[in-house]
């Protein structure tokens, strides 16, 4: 399947949506992207697994990364794509092939005011170990080096800066078994876990402003389990708590905070990932915000995204994609076609002004 | 295997302990019991599955039932039986072959002051549907008819009167899903379940005196579960609550009480069984208490036992067995040999005074 990069960005979006690329099965789309990019003499193109990296080398004083994942969640009877009015429907339209199409259109620019590294990477929607951007960052971190990075993840056409960190802990409450006919002989761990839920219910999440954007933390039970048998006083209850924390705290800070909040309980860290500061004060980032429409077009990203990989390398990074995040992974996923054009236009202005 | 009913009750206990009879596999023991009883001309013996029923027919004004189950929980490297000092160790010694041995010794009495129906029944330790006493009660309830019933369940050598009822309900708490990065968009059902645990923690169980015996109720969470995924605010949490209630309340009363306690929640009854009043004021029961040693020898039974089946038929019933209930189902189960002799002696006195 050949990709015609001369068609308009909406038609190009539809074309790549129609090349099915569920996580782990991106080869056909990676092949098409690689072939199209190799035809452009101003780019140096590399292939690594099903990730395609294309770089300009104009000797500019700044380099920026523009990145997008080419995989989608499983198709849910929502392919091939179809247009209804101003909307393009289909699996992966907003998350994030509309963004990938914008990347491809930008990649055709023979001359830009900044050197650009384009990433088209695989396996973002599944376990982190298979994530193409993570792999390149681990094996060839020099390829990620830049003054600023834009991920084309769906952000509703505005800039989402940074991302919150996430940490999950198991809070274990112990008791003592007894027959439920003589419950006072034991100690009910589920009842005792009520005190953990009290802590969660009383918790006041912070809403700190970091680099000019307001974040909004959260502390929530995501699982609870306890119980031995229908006639036994349970001796253990585990509450799994997910804390989403603003990027003014490190992962270590967040763990320390949770151990304070749950003082006296057995707290085990299940997993965690640091957040990322928006970094919008960096000149390259500020220029991007200006080109997109100013500070009113920026808000904090509350979920965790791959921008944190750039942040970990000291590179400011934002999400900016035409998709609507709330439609991601839904059967009725669509993207507003005018937003794809607007996204391309603004990115082009930023790179060519 | 032949059973010699002329040996003393301790030796007889050891003999029947050594005939393995895990629930569902009681045939050998039922055969031995049937054969031994058929040799006694004063008894009418019937076999129903692996349940053996033997009746005297002396035309007495009162009839009593003396019943015991012949099955055990699975053997746990604790057979054959062994004697250490005053203790007989082995699977099923206390629960309840010592009681069955007492029954068999009593059954040899050609003349008693009350007519007696002896039940030796199968499958008490497993699912209720297979319980031999339940089956006879369902198919031939006339065989259970009596003025009073004694179950030889382990009761530590004292009388345990009646039994508490039990009811389990699921208390379901609903919420609304959201991504845990934007938790305020949803409603956390696990957090809301904290209010259910508050109710349980604050609950003051009754300790009512019923027919002269003090019961002790309980209201406990026995299971809790909730959670969708590690990054999702959960929309459902279910707390399974077990209420043990004194026999001055019916099962319907208990359900009504729980619906009041958990007003505003979705309450579903999972299962339940009525309790049984001690009924010790009935003349036949009072005579039994007197023969055993008076009111100080009686306490309330807090767990549920098959006495409730008699209670449901309007027949007062008690537990009275030489076993120690706390040792039931343990690897180191044993019975105090002097208690077996004492149990036989007192029962014999009651039936022959």
Contacts between the chains, C-beta under 8 A, distances in Angstrom:
chain1	res1	chain2	res2	distance
A	164	B	181	6.1
A	166	B	180	7.8
A	166	B	181	7.4
A	166	B	231	7.4
A	168	B	230	5.7
A	179	B	303	6.5
A	180	B	166	7.8
A	180	B	218	6.4
A	180	B	220	5.5
A	180	B	222	6.1
A	180	B	242	4.7
A	180	B	244	6.2
A	181	B	164	6.2
A	181	B	166	7.4
A	181	B	218	7.2
A	181	B	244	5.1
A	181	B	302	4.5
A	181	B	303	4.1
A	181	B	304	7.1
A	182	B	216	7.7
A	182	B	218	7.7
A	182	B	302	5.6
A	182	B	303	7.7
A	183	B	218	3.9
A	183	B	220	4.9
A	183	B	244	7.4
A	184	B	216	7.3
A	184	B	218	7.2
A	188	B	200	7.8
A	188	B	220	5.5
A	188	B	221	6.4
A	190	B	197	6.9
A	190	B	200	8.0
A	190	B	220	7.9
A	190	B	221	3.9
A	190	B	222	7.7
A	190	B	223	7.7
A	190	B	224	5.0
A	190	B	239	7.4
A	191	B	197	5.9
A	191	B	200	5.4
A	191	B	201	5.2
A	191	B	220	7.3
A	191	B	221	6.1
A	193	B	197	6.8
A	193	B	224	7.4
A	194	B	194	5.8
A	194	B	197	3.2
A	194	B	198	6.1
A	194	B	200	7.4
A	194	B	201	5.5
A	197	B	190	6.9
A	197	B	191	5.9
A	197	B	193	6.8
A	197	B	194	3.2
A	197	B	197	6.4
A	198	B	194	6.0
A	198	B	198	8.0
A	200	B	188	7.8
A	200	B	190	8.0
A	200	B	191	5.4
A	200	B	194	7.4
A	201	B	191	5.2
A	201	B	194	5.5
A	216	B	182	7.6
A	216	B	184	7.2
A	218	B	180	6.4
A	218	B	181	7.1
A	218	B	182	7.7
A	218	B	183	3.9
A	218	B	184	7.2
A	220	B	180	5.5
A	220	B	183	4.9
A	220	B	188	5.5
A	220	B	190	8.0
A	220	B	191	7.3
A	220	B	233	5.9
A	221	B	188	6.4
A	221	B	190	3.9
A	221	B	191	6.1
A	221	B	226	7.6
A	221	B	227	7.8
A	221	B	234	7.3
A	222	B	180	6.1
A	222	B	190	7.7
A	222	B	227	5.6
A	222	B	228	7.6
A	222	B	229	7.2
A	222	B	230	5.5
A	222	B	231	7.1
A	222	B	232	6.5
A	222	B	233	7.4
A	222	B	234	6.4
A	223	B	190	7.7
A	223	B	226	6.8
A	223	B	227	3.2
A	223	B	230	7.5
A	223	B	234	7.4
A	224	B	190	5.0
A	224	B	193	7.4
A	224	B	224	5.5
A	224	B	225	6.7
A	224	B	226	4.9
A	224	B	227	6.4
A	224	B	237	6.5
A	225	B	224	6.7
A	225	B	225	5.3
A	225	B	226	8.0
A	225	B	227	7.6
A	226	B	221	7.6
A	226	B	223	6.8
A	226	B	224	4.9
A	226	B	225	8.0
A	227	B	221	7.8
A	227	B	222	5.6
A	227	B	223	3.2
A	227	B	224	6.4
A	227	B	225	7.5
A	227	B	240	6.9
A	228	B	222	7.6
A	229	B	222	7.2
A	230	B	168	5.7
A	230	B	222	5.5
A	230	B	223	7.5
A	230	B	240	7.1
A	230	B	242	6.3
A	230	B	270	7.7
A	230	B	271	7.8
A	231	B	166	7.4
A	231	B	222	7.1
A	231	B	242	6.5
A	232	B	222	6.5
A	233	B	220	5.9
A	233	B	222	7.4
A	234	B	221	7.3
A	234	B	222	6.4
A	234	B	223	7.4
A	237	B	224	6.5
A	239	B	190	7.4
A	240	B	227	6.9
A	240	B	230	7.1
A	242	B	180	4.7
A	242	B	230	6.3
A	242	B	231	6.5
A	244	B	180	6.2
A	244	B	181	5.1
A	244	B	183	7.4
A	270	B	230	7.6
A	271	B	230	7.8
A	302	B	181	4.5
A	302	B	182	5.6
A	303	B	179	6.4
A	303	B	181	4.0
A	303	B	182	7.6
A	304	B	181	7.0
